[in-house]
Amino acid sequence: MHKNIETLEKQLNYVFKDKKLIIEALTHKSYKQPYDNERLEFLGDAVLDLVVGEYLFKKFQNSDEGKLSKIRASLVNETGFDKLARALHLGDYILLSNAEENNGGREKSSLLSNAFEAVMGAIYLEAGLQQVQEIAIKLIEQNHKEISLDSLFRDFKTTLQELTQARFGITPEYRVLASRGPDHQKEFEVGVFIEDKEYARAIGKSKKIAQQEAAKIAVDMLKKER
């Protein structure tokens, strides 16, 4: 176990003084110990919210609260943290029950995302906010090639297409349901349809923005349906 942890520490560029802390962060509740990583995950979630919030506040000095919230929401979520956990090969280190392991636990997005939050919570407890900031932001910048509203918007349509192809074997269709207002202030209402069923609709200042907003709502819905 300790040899593994040393490899993980190298990747994090951080060595734990208290090895019990990192072991707790990597212990899934199925492992049946007196401790698991859920409390550290709770802490890590709050710390990452703050760290990413500050990073975006400084990076996008001309963006308003709404835009900053959207960018943060696209980074601070299960999909975002799953990506960072996989970059660290975190699945190799998690302590699981045999049943959870046989159930593909090491590949589960929720489990990987939770472990990532717990590890960040553990670093915060031992070394403070600055250390988490250095590690988390470096990982985010390495694994998200471009952090901007446009690139995130592109991602929602791509994500929805991947989801619908995997689940239904088809791609979603976007239809303009209405357009309102004078030319210089037009608004478009766009619906996203899968197998001719409307899943979501949204309004935007351009068709592209409305499509992206609709795609985001549809992605959230499909993820809840699982």
Backbone as JSON, one array per atom type, in Angstrom:
{
  "sequence": "MHKNIETLEKQLNYVFKDKKLIIEALTHKSYKQPYDNERLEFLGDAVLDLVVGEYLFKKFQNSDEGKLSKIRASLVNETGFDKLARALHLGDYILLSNAEENNGGREKSSLLSNAFEAVMGAIYLEAGLQQVQEIAIKLIEQNHKEISLDSLFRDFKTTLQELTQARFGITPEYRVLASRGPDHQKEFEVGVFIEDKEYARAIGKSKKIAQQEAAKIAVDMLKKER",
  "N": [[0.84, -1.21, 0.0], [1.94, 1.27, 0.84], [3.97, 1.72, -0.99], [2.51, 2.15, -3.29], [1.22, 4.49, -2.51], [3.33, 6.24, -2.4], [3.9, 6.54, -5.11], [1.6, 7.84, -5.94], [1.85, 10.17, -4.43], [4.09, 11.28, -5.67], [2.96, 11.96, -8.14], [1.13, 13.85, -7.33], [2.85, 15.65, -6.38], [3.25, 16.06, -3.71], [3.94, 15.18, -0.41], [2.57, 13.24, 2.11], [2.58, 13.9, 5.54], [1.18, 12.66, 7.51], [0.32, 9.55, 7.08], [-1.97, 8.18, 7.6], [-4.01, 9.86, 6.99], [-4.1, 10.1, 4.17], [-4.67, 7.48, 3.57], [-7.2, 7.23, 4.69], [-8.52, 9.0, 2.98], [-8.56, 7.53, 0.69], [-10.15, 5.4, 1.2], [-12.94, 3.59, 0.53], [-16.4, 3.41, 1.51], [-17.33, 0.81, 1.35], [-15.27, -0.79, 2.13], [-15.29, -1.39, 4.73], [-14.14, -0.3, 7.21], [-13.38, 1.37, 10.35], [-13.42, 3.93, 9.52], [-14.05, 6.06, 6.64], [-13.91, 7.65, 3.37], [-15.82, 9.67, 3.25], [-16.27, 11.95, 4.89], [-13.96, 13.48, 4.44], [-14.31, 13.89, 1.76], [-16.54, 15.57, 1.74], [-15.38, 17.86, 2.88], [-13.35, 18.4, 0.99], [-14.85, 19.0, -1.26], [-16.0, 21.49, -0.61], [-13.67, 23.01, -0.33], [-12.53, 22.88, -2.91], [-14.49, 24.19, -4.37], [-14.09, 26.8, -3.48], [-11.37, 27.26, -4.16], [-11.36, 26.93, -6.99], [-13.22, 28.86, -7.59], [-11.85, 31.24, -6.82], [-9.68, 31.14, -8.56], [-10.96, 31.41, -11.09], [-12.12, 33.9, -10.73], [-9.9, 35.55, -10.77], [-8.82, 34.93, -13.25], [-10.76, 35.5, -15.21], [-11.39, 38.49, -15.53], [-13.24, 40.21, -16.57], [-15.64, 38.95, -16.6], [-19.03, 38.37, -15.61], [-20.91, 37.49, -12.6], [-22.75, 35.45, -13.27], [-21.62, 34.19, -15.53], [-19.17, 33.33, -14.47], [-20.1, 31.53, -12.56], [-21.21, 29.59, -14.21], [-18.94, 28.63, -15.54], [-17.5, 27.65, -13.38], [-19.26, 25.67, -12.47], [-19.04, 23.87, -14.54], [-16.57, 22.83, -14.18], [-16.29, 22.07, -11.49], [-17.56, 19.42, -10.74], [-18.98, 16.08, -10.96], [-18.15, 14.93, -13.43], [-15.99, 16.58, -14.14], [-14.2, 16.19, -11.96], [-13.85, 13.46, -12.06], [-12.38, 13.23, -14.39], [-9.97, 14.43, -13.56], [-9.26, 12.7, -11.52], [-8.8, 10.37, -12.98], [-6.6, 11.19, -14.44], [-4.7, 11.11, -12.47], [-4.63, 8.44, -12.03], [-6.2, 7.46, -9.97], [-7.99, 5.46, -9.38], [-6.47, 3.14, -9.1], [-5.57, 3.18, -6.54], [-7.6, 3.19, -4.68], [-9.23, 1.87, -1.82], [-11.26, -0.84, -1.68], [-14.2, -2.95, -1.19], [-14.28, -6.46, -2.06], [-16.6, -7.08, -3.44], [-17.46, -4.58, -4.44], [-15.29, -4.01, -6.0], [-15.43, -6.07, -7.92], [-17.66, -5.21, -9.13], [-16.9, -3.28, -10.8], [-15.99, -1.0, -9.53], [-13.62, 0.56, -9.46], [-13.67, 1.96, -11.78], [-15.81, 3.6, -11.69], [-17.39, 6.68, -12.18], [-18.52, 8.29, -10.12], [-17.36, 7.3, -7.81], [-14.64, 7.73, -8.27], [-14.56, 10.5, -8.56], [-15.43, 11.28, -6.0], [-13.3, 10.28, -4.46], [-11.22, 11.87, -5.39], [-12.02, 14.39, -4.44], [-11.86, 13.83, -1.71], [-9.11, 13.36, -1.36], [-8.11, 15.9, -1.91], [-9.31, 17.24, 0.2], [-7.93, 16.06, 2.3], [-5.32, 16.98, 1.83], [-5.75, 19.67, 2.22], [-6.39, 19.73, 4.99], [-3.96, 19.02, 6.09], [-2.03, 20.71, 4.94], [-3.12, 23.11, 4.14], [-4.87, 25.8, 2.33], [-3.41, 27.01, 0.21], [-1.69, 25.02, -0.75], [-3.5, 23.1, -1.76], [-4.59, 24.65, -3.74], [-2.41, 25.04, -5.52], [-1.97, 22.38, -6.41], [-4.5, 21.49, -7.38], [-5.23, 23.44, -9.32], [-3.16, 23.26, -11.14], [-3.59, 20.65, -12.09], [-6.15, 20.98, -13.22], [-5.6, 22.83, -15.24], [-3.89, 21.33, -16.82], [-5.54, 19.32, -17.74], [-7.84, 20.39, -18.83], [-7.96, 21.69, -21.72], [-8.74, 24.2, -22.71], [-10.07, 26.77, -20.96], [-12.9, 28.32, -21.03], [-15.94, 30.13, -21.69], [-16.9, 29.56, -24.27], [-15.58, 27.15, -24.99], [-16.59, 25.47, -23.06], [-19.26, 25.5, -23.63], [-19.22, 24.21, -26.11], [-18.6, 21.73, -25.2], [-20.98, 20.8, -23.95], [-22.75, 20.16, -26.03], [-21.25, 18.22, -27.31], [-21.01, 16.35, -25.25], [-23.7, 15.63, -24.89], [-24.23, 14.48, -27.36], [-22.52, 12.25, -27.27], [-23.65, 10.88, -25.12], [-26.3, 10.33, -26.06], [-25.78, 8.81, -28.3], [-24.6, 6.58, -27.16], [-26.68, 5.65, -25.57], [-29.08, 5.61, -27.07], [-28.33, 5.17, -29.64], [-28.46, 7.12, -31.56], [-28.14, 10.54, -32.83], [-28.77, 13.71, -31.2], [-31.37, 16.07, -32.12], [-31.65, 19.45, -33.01], [-34.04, 21.98, -32.84], [-35.32, 25.07, -33.96], [-37.67, 26.68, -32.17], [-38.91, 29.08, -31.8], [-38.49, 32.57, -32.59], [-37.77, 35.76, -31.33], [-38.24, 39.32, -30.98], [-36.6, 42.42, -32.1], [-34.22, 42.7, -34.88], [-31.65, 43.49, -33.88], [-31.78, 42.65, -31.31], [-32.44, 39.99, -31.06], [-33.93, 36.96, -29.9], [-33.61, 33.47, -29.51], [-35.5, 30.51, -29.34], [-34.78, 27.27, -28.65], [-35.27, 23.81, -29.12], [-34.29, 20.57, -27.94], [-34.32, 17.42, -29.37], [-34.79, 13.95, -29.02], [-35.12, 10.99, -30.63], [-37.49, 12.06, -31.67], [-38.71, 13.02, -29.42], [-39.18, 15.71, -27.25], [-36.66, 16.86, -25.18], [-35.55, 19.02, -23.85], [-35.66, 22.62, -23.64], [-34.43, 25.88, -24.51], [-33.6, 29.39, -24.22], [-31.75, 31.78, -26.07], [-29.35, 34.37, -27.01], [-28.34, 33.82, -29.45], [-28.69, 31.22, -31.95], [-26.82, 29.28, -31.48], [-26.02, 29.64, -28.8], [-28.45, 29.1, -27.53], [-28.82, 26.44, -28.3], [-26.69, 25.24, -26.94], [-27.39, 25.74, -24.26], [-29.78, 24.3, -24.1], [-28.77, 21.76, -24.62], [-27.23, 21.37, -22.32], [-29.2, 21.22, -20.3], [-30.53, 18.92, -21.15], [-28.49, 17.02, -20.9], [-28.15, 16.98, -18.11], [-30.66, 15.95, -17.41], [-30.67, 13.39, -18.63], [-28.61, 12.2, -17.23], [-29.71, 12.03, -14.71], [-31.68, 10.19, -15.16], [-30.51, 7.74, -15.21]],
  "CA": [[0.0, 0.0, 0.0], [2.75, 2.5, 0.96], [4.68, 1.93, -2.26], [1.51, 2.78, -4.16], [0.96, 5.86, -2.07], [4.49, 7.06, -2.82], [3.71, 6.85, -6.54], [0.54, 8.86, -6.0], [2.43, 11.41, -3.89], [4.94, 11.86, -6.73], [2.08, 12.57, -9.14], [0.52, 15.04, -6.71], [3.93, 16.53, -5.97], [2.98, 16.36, -2.3], [4.17, 14.01, 0.45], [1.79, 13.32, 3.34], [3.28, 13.63, 6.8], [0.32, 11.7, 8.21], [-0.12, 8.59, 6.05], [-3.34, 7.75, 7.93], [-4.91, 10.81, 6.35], [-4.26, 9.74, 2.75], [-5.34, 6.17, 3.53], [-8.62, 7.51, 4.92], [-9.05, 9.65, 1.77], [-8.66, 6.52, -0.38], [-10.94, 4.26, 1.68], [-14.37, 3.62, 0.19], [-17.19, 2.89, 2.65], [-17.54, -0.65, 1.21], [-14.07, -1.49, 2.64], [-15.67, -1.78, 6.11], [-13.2, 0.12, 8.25], [-14.07, 2.32, 11.25], [-13.42, 5.24, 8.84], [-14.08, 6.02, 5.17], [-13.5, 8.96, 2.84], [-16.95, 10.56, 2.99], [-16.11, 13.24, 5.58], [-12.93, 14.23, 3.71], [-14.93, 14.27, 0.47], [-17.38, 16.74, 2.07], [-14.47, 18.99, 3.07], [-12.69, 18.66, -0.29], [-15.84, 19.62, -2.16], [-16.09, 22.91, -0.24], [-12.37, 23.64, -0.59], [-12.38, 23.0, -4.37], [-15.41, 25.26, -4.77], [-13.44, 28.07, -3.17], [-10.12, 27.36, -4.93], [-11.69, 27.14, -8.4], [-13.87, 30.17, -7.63], [-10.82, 32.3, -6.77], [-8.91, 31.03, -9.81], [-11.76, 31.98, -12.18], [-12.29, 35.32, -10.4], [-8.68, 36.25, -11.21], [-8.54, 34.63, -14.67], [-11.75, 36.17, -16.07], [-11.66, 39.71, -14.77], [-14.36, 40.95, -17.15], [-16.85, 38.12, -16.62], [-19.94, 38.61, -14.49], [-21.13, 36.36, -11.67], [-23.45, 34.37, -13.96], [-20.66, 33.45, -16.37], [-18.21, 32.66, -13.58], [-20.81, 30.39, -11.96], [-21.34, 28.54, -15.23], [-17.63, 28.0, -15.78], [-17.15, 26.84, -12.2], [-20.13, 24.48, -12.44], [-18.59, 22.9, -15.55], [-15.3, 22.25, -13.71], [-16.48, 21.49, -10.16], [-18.68, 18.47, -10.8], [-18.51, 14.69, -11.02], [-17.43, 14.69, -14.68], [-14.71, 17.29, -14.07], [-13.3, 15.57, -10.98], [-13.57, 12.12, -12.58], [-11.29, 13.45, -15.36], [-8.74, 14.69, -12.81], [-8.94, 11.45, -10.8], [-8.22, 9.43, -13.96], [-5.25, 11.7, -14.77], [-3.83, 10.67, -11.37], [-4.84, 6.97, -11.9], [-6.66, 7.32, -8.58], [-8.68, 4.17, -9.26], [-5.52, 2.08, -8.71], [-5.2, 3.29, -5.12], [-8.76, 3.2, -3.78], [-9.47, 0.64, -1.05], [-12.66, -1.23, -1.92], [-14.54, -4.34, -0.9], [-14.2, -7.33, -3.25], [-17.87, -6.98, -4.18], [-17.44, -3.31, -5.16], [-14.24, -4.15, -7.03], [-15.98, -6.92, -8.99], [-18.75, -4.45, -9.74], [-16.29, -2.22, -11.62], [-15.89, 0.2, -8.69], [-12.45, 1.41, -9.76], [-13.93, 2.74, -13.0], [-17.04, 4.38, -11.52], [-17.15, 8.13, -12.12], [-18.9, 8.86, -8.82], [-16.39, 6.85, -6.82], [-13.36, 8.4, -8.57], [-14.76, 11.92, -8.26], [-15.46, 11.4, -4.53], [-11.95, 10.05, -3.94], [-10.43, 13.06, -5.71], [-12.41, 15.44, -3.47], [-11.34, 13.43, -0.39], [-7.65, 13.57, -1.35], [-7.91, 17.35, -1.79], [-9.69, 17.56, 1.59], [-6.83, 15.61, 3.17], [-4.19, 17.91, 1.64], [-6.16, 20.93, 2.87], [-6.28, 19.58, 6.45], [-2.56, 18.91, 6.51], [-1.12, 21.74, 4.42], [-3.81, 24.38, 3.92], [-5.52, 26.16, 1.07], [-2.43, 27.33, -0.83], [-1.2, 23.76, -1.31], [-4.58, 22.54, -2.58], [-4.71, 25.51, -4.92], [-1.32, 24.72, -6.46], [-2.14, 21.04, -6.99], [-5.77, 21.38, -8.12], [-5.25, 24.31, -10.51], [-2.22, 22.66, -12.11], [-4.3, 19.51, -12.69], [-7.24, 21.49, -14.05], [-5.02, 23.45, -16.45], [-3.32, 20.28, -17.67], [-6.56, 18.4, -18.26], [-8.85, 21.14, -19.56], [-7.09, 22.43, -22.65], [-9.15, 25.59, -22.85], [-11.13, 27.08, -19.99], [-13.63, 29.53, -21.43], [-17.36, 29.83, -21.9], [-17.1, 28.94, -25.58], [-15.15, 25.75, -25.01], [-17.49, 24.7, -22.21], [-20.49, 25.35, -24.4], [-18.99, 23.14, -27.11], [-18.61, 20.46, -24.49], [-22.33, 20.32, -23.65], [-23.29, 19.51, -27.23], [-20.47, 16.99, -27.52], [-21.39, 15.4, -24.18], [-25.05, 15.13, -25.18], [-24.14, 13.58, -28.52], [-21.92, 10.99, -26.81], [-24.65, 10.2, -24.27], [-27.44, 9.82, -26.83], [-25.3, 7.73, -29.17], [-24.38, 5.4, -26.33], [-27.92, 5.14, -24.99], [-30.16, 5.43, -28.05], [-27.77, 4.85, -30.96], [-28.72, 8.2, -32.52], [-27.69, 11.85, -32.36], [-29.89, 14.6, -30.91], [-31.73, 17.03, -33.16], [-31.98, 20.76, -32.45], [-35.03, 22.69, -33.67], [-35.67, 26.43, -33.52], [-39.11, 26.66, -31.9], [-39.42, 30.46, -31.92], [-37.52, 33.67, -32.48], [-38.51, 36.95, -30.9], [-37.52, 40.58, -30.82], [-36.05, 43.07, -33.29], [-32.98, 42.08, -35.35], [-30.46, 43.75, -33.06], [-31.96, 42.07, -29.97], [-33.2, 38.76, -31.28], [-33.76, 35.81, -28.99], [-34.04, 32.22, -30.15], [-35.88, 29.4, -28.45], [-34.37, 26.04, -29.32], [-35.59, 22.56, -28.42], [-33.47, 19.42, -28.31], [-35.2, 16.26, -29.53], [-34.15, 12.64, -29.18], [-36.18, 10.08, -31.14], [-38.68, 12.89, -31.85], [-39.28, 13.45, -28.14], [-38.48, 16.9, -26.77], [-36.04, 16.65, -23.87], [-35.29, 20.29, -23.18], [-35.66, 23.81, -24.51], [-33.76, 27.02, -23.87], [-33.6, 30.63, -24.99], [-30.42, 32.41, -26.09], [-29.2, 35.51, -27.93], [-28.06, 33.25, -30.77], [-29.12, 29.81, -32.0], [-25.73, 28.48, -30.91], [-26.1, 29.72, -27.32], [-29.68, 28.4, -27.13], [-28.57, 25.0, -28.46], [-25.82, 24.82, -25.86], [-28.16, 25.74, -23.01], [-30.71, 23.16, -24.18], [-27.95, 20.54, -24.49], [-26.83, 21.23, -20.91], [-30.37, 20.75, -19.55], [-30.78, 17.53, -21.57], [-27.43, 16.19, -20.3], [-28.51, 16.8, -16.68], [-31.84, 15.06, -17.34], [-30.28, 12.02, -18.98], [-27.77, 11.66, -16.15], [-30.59, 11.69, -13.59], [-32.53, 9.04, -15.53], [-29.77, 6.48, -15.2]],
  "C": [[0.87, 1.26, 0.0], [3.53, 2.79, -0.31], [3.75, 2.63, -3.24], [1.31, 4.25, -3.8], [2.12, 6.78, -2.45], [4.37, 7.46, -4.29], [2.68, 7.96, -6.7], [1.08, 10.21, -5.51], [3.32, 12.09, -4.93], [4.09, 12.59, -7.76], [1.45, 13.86, -8.61], [1.58, 16.11, -6.42], [3.71, 17.01, -4.54], [3.17, 15.09, -1.48], [3.41, 14.22, 1.77], [2.65, 13.02, 4.56], [2.5, 12.56, 7.56], [-0.28, 10.74, 7.18], [-1.56, 8.12, 6.32], [-4.36, 8.61, 7.18], [-5.16, 10.44, 4.88], [-4.95, 8.38, 2.63], [-6.84, 6.35, 3.75], [-9.26, 8.1, 3.65], [-9.29, 8.63, 0.64], [-9.54, 5.33, 0.01], [-12.43, 4.45, 1.38], [-15.16, 2.96, 1.31], [-17.4, 1.38, 2.57], [-16.4, -1.45, 1.85], [-14.22, -1.89, 4.11], [-14.56, -1.56, 7.13], [-13.97, 1.04, 9.21], [-14.15, 3.71, 10.62], [-13.63, 5.01, 7.34], [-13.85, 7.45, 4.69], [-14.63, 9.98, 2.7], [-16.82, 11.93, 3.67], [-15.07, 14.11, 4.87], [-13.46, 14.7, 2.35], [-15.79, 15.54, 0.66], [-16.5, 18.0, 2.18], [-13.83, 19.39, 1.74], [-13.59, 19.37, -1.28], [-15.92, 21.13, -1.89], [-14.8, 23.66, -0.58], [-12.18, 23.87, -2.1], [-13.29, 24.07, -4.94], [-14.74, 26.62, -4.62], [-12.21, 28.29, -4.06], [-10.41, 27.67, -6.41], [-12.38, 28.5, -8.57], [-12.86, 31.31, -7.67], [-10.02, 32.32, -8.07], [-9.67, 31.69, -10.97], [-11.97, 33.49, -11.97], [-11.09, 36.13, -10.93], [-8.46, 36.09, -12.72], [-9.48, 35.41, -15.6], [-12.2, 37.47, -15.41], [-12.84, 40.5, -15.33], [-15.66, 40.15, -17.17], [-17.72, 38.38, -15.4], [-20.17, 37.32, -13.68], [-21.78, 35.16, -12.36], [-22.5, 33.51, -14.79], [-19.66, 32.67, -15.51], [-18.84, 31.42, -12.95], [-20.91, 29.24, -12.95], [-20.01, 27.83, -15.47], [-17.25, 27.13, -14.59], [-17.98, 25.55, -12.16], [-19.65, 23.42, -13.44], [-17.28, 22.23, -15.13], [-15.48, 21.49, -12.4], [-17.72, 20.61, -10.21], [-18.11, 17.07, -10.96], [-17.68, 14.43, -12.27], [-16.05, 15.33, -14.64], [-13.72, 16.6, -13.14], [-12.94, 14.14, -11.39], [-12.37, 12.2, -13.54], [-9.95, 13.63, -14.63], [-8.29, 13.44, -12.05], [-8.28, 10.45, -11.75], [-6.81, 9.87, -14.37], [-4.24, 11.26, -13.71], [-3.84, 9.14, -11.2], [-5.32, 6.63, -10.49], [-7.35, 5.98, -8.35], [-7.77, 3.05, -8.78], [-5.27, 2.06, -7.21], [-6.38, 3.13, -4.17], [-8.92, 1.84, -3.1], [-10.95, 0.33, -1.11], [-12.92, -2.63, -1.39], [-14.41, -5.16, -2.19], [-15.45, -7.18, -4.11], [-17.88, -5.71, -5.02], [-16.41, -3.36, -6.29], [-14.77, -4.95, -8.22], [-17.1, -6.22, -9.76], [-18.21, -3.27, -10.56], [-16.1, -0.91, -10.87], [-14.76, 1.14, -9.07], [-12.65, 2.29, -10.98], [-15.16, 3.65, -12.85], [-16.73, 5.86, -11.36], [-17.41, 8.7, -10.73], [-17.84, 8.53, -7.78], [-15.04, 7.56, -7.01], [-13.44, 9.88, -8.2], [-14.73, 12.15, -6.75], [-14.07, 11.24, -3.93], [-11.06, 11.26, -4.22], [-10.74, 14.18, -4.7], [-11.82, 15.12, -2.09], [-9.84, 13.66, -0.29], [-7.35, 15.07, -1.21], [-8.27, 17.83, -0.39], [-8.58, 17.21, 2.56], [-5.64, 16.55, 3.06], [-4.5, 19.24, 2.33], [-5.96, 20.85, 4.39], [-4.83, 19.64, 6.88], [-1.72, 20.14, 6.11], [-1.79, 23.07, 4.09], [-4.2, 24.66, 2.48], [-4.52, 26.36, -0.08], [-1.96, 26.06, -1.54], [-2.25, 23.11, -2.22], [-4.69, 23.34, -3.88], [-3.66, 25.15, -5.96], [-1.58, 23.39, -7.17], [-3.38, 20.99, -7.88], [-5.74, 22.21, -9.4], [-4.3, 23.78, -11.57], [-2.9, 21.5, -12.84], [-5.4, 19.97, -13.64], [-6.67, 22.06, -15.36], [-4.42, 22.4, -17.39], [-4.4, 19.46, -18.38], [-7.74, 19.07, -18.94], [-8.09, 22.09, -20.47], [-7.45, 23.92, -22.71], [-10.29, 25.83, -21.86], [-11.76, 28.4, -20.39], [-15.08, 29.15, -21.64], [-17.59, 29.11, -23.21], [-16.74, 27.47, -25.57], [-16.08, 24.9, -24.16], [-18.81, 24.47, -22.93], [-20.34, 24.23, -25.43], [-19.12, 21.79, -26.43], [-20.02, 19.92, -24.23], [-22.93, 19.6, -24.85], [-22.58, 18.19, -27.5], [-20.89, 15.92, -26.51], [-22.75, 14.79, -24.48], [-25.01, 14.14, -26.34], [-23.57, 12.22, -28.1], [-22.92, 10.19, -25.98], [-25.76, 9.57, -25.1], [-27.0, 8.7, -27.79], [-25.12, 6.44, -28.38], [-25.71, 4.79, -25.89], [-28.98, 4.79, -26.02], [-29.64, 5.04, -29.44], [-28.06, 5.92, -32.01], [-28.19, 9.53, -31.97], [-28.91, 12.75, -32.1], [-30.14, 15.57, -32.06], [-32.14, 18.34, -32.48], [-32.95, 21.47, -33.39], [-35.29, 24.08, -33.08], [-37.2, 26.46, -33.38], [-39.72, 28.05, -32.04], [-38.26, 31.42, -31.96], [-38.31, 34.93, -32.22], [-37.62, 38.17, -30.92], [-37.0, 41.15, -32.13], [-34.68, 42.47, -33.64], [-31.78, 42.28, -34.42], [-30.58, 43.16, -31.65], [-32.72, 40.76, -30.05], [-32.91, 37.72, -30.2], [-34.3, 34.58, -29.7], [-34.41, 31.2, -29.09], [-35.62, 28.11, -29.22], [-34.75, 24.84, -28.46], [-34.62, 21.47, -28.85], [-34.34, 18.17, -28.26], [-34.36, 15.0, -29.7], [-35.27, 11.66, -29.52], [-37.51, 10.83, -31.19], [-39.35, 13.32, -30.54], [-38.47, 14.66, -27.65], [-37.95, 16.67, -25.35], [-35.82, 17.95, -23.11], [-35.43, 21.42, -24.17], [-35.01, 24.95, -23.74], [-33.79, 28.21, -24.81], [-32.2, 31.24, -24.93], [-30.38, 33.53, -27.11], [-28.78, 35.07, -29.32], [-28.53, 31.8, -30.74], [-28.09, 28.93, -31.29], [-25.81, 28.46, -29.37], [-27.32, 28.95, -26.82], [-29.5, 26.88, -27.24], [-27.73, 24.48, -27.3], [-26.56, 24.73, -24.52], [-29.12, 24.55, -22.98], [-29.96, 21.84, -23.99], [-27.58, 20.29, -23.03], [-28.0, 20.68, -20.07], [-30.64, 19.28, -19.86], [-29.75, 16.58, -20.96], [-27.76, 15.91, -18.84], [-29.68, 15.83, -16.53], [-31.45, 13.6, -17.58], [-29.45, 11.39, -17.88], [-28.63, 11.25, -14.96], [-31.4, 10.43, -13.87], [-31.83, 7.7, -15.33], [-30.16, 5.6, -14.04]]
}
